[in-house]
Amino acid sequence: MRTFATAASIAILALGLAGPASAQSPIIIKFSHVVATDTPKGKGAEKFKELAEKYTGGKVKVEVYPNSTLYKDKEELEALQLGSVQMLAPSNSKFGPLGIREFEVFDLPYILPDLKTLRKVTEGPLGIRLLKLLDAKGITGLAYWDNGFKQMSANKKLVTPADYQGVKFRIQSSRVLQAQFKALSSLPQVMAFSEVYQALQTGVVDGQENTWSNIYTQKMHEVQKYITETNHGYIGYVVIVNKKFWDDLPADIRDQLSKAMKEATAFSNAQSQKENDDALAEIKKSGKSEIIKLTGEQDEAMRKAMEPVYKDAAGRVGQPLIDEFLKEAKSTTN
């Protein structure tokens, strides 16, 4: 009896040990970004997490790190390439310093007149071709997410190009954006997104350019007296993943994650316009910033002042690519 009891005990113990050892641990995707959760990108990341975990039946767990809690602007791309984080959604501007200068075309002032033109570019052959350029850097491009069109803010009224002279502007790391503010005789300063509020508050910089949703969620309107509604540029993101990590995933998991990303992209882009409209309404309601609308003549003067930026960018981005963008814009408006 003792022998039987001992054998039974060993069998039960073996089964107990085999259970956890044979259970497959979920695949972890660390998704880091630099904006607040209640922005279009923040909500898109949360939607992707929800759908990815749902479609893979829990085989994938997505950990979202918003507001630069894991990596700041300058650190995140290197972290992705090293495999320290699996997924990011950096702005288009971030790829220029990485050596893929073609993405700087998105930063050109007034090159994307509306969302219809933007969608034609990002969802068409041109957008796919640009994503393919990331492969050489160990990165796979998955989708384009909107943030919206940019406005100018400062503690002085910005109406004419002359008003920009000598104003210290925070910019993302982008040669195009440097050229844009130099064309206006401003003083551009590259700075991480997470540092902008304090820099504006303490006078390290005088102004910045951003979408309504970013201005509102980061409380920039509380430390800027004036915001000029220019819609002069576009901020968008490319959702990217470490290429080796992505390629090594089982094919069925990759398909399920691609489905989740497609749906999260549609959700995020639908949120973008609503979030910007809502943020503008809240900024107006707060009364902390005066919002300035340009006349047709003032808008035209701004466009003319920024024309040299195209010539400056052509040598890096390539004139043929700029022409392709302009052709898409023209065909959309005709």
Disulfide bonds with the S-S distance in Angstrom:
none
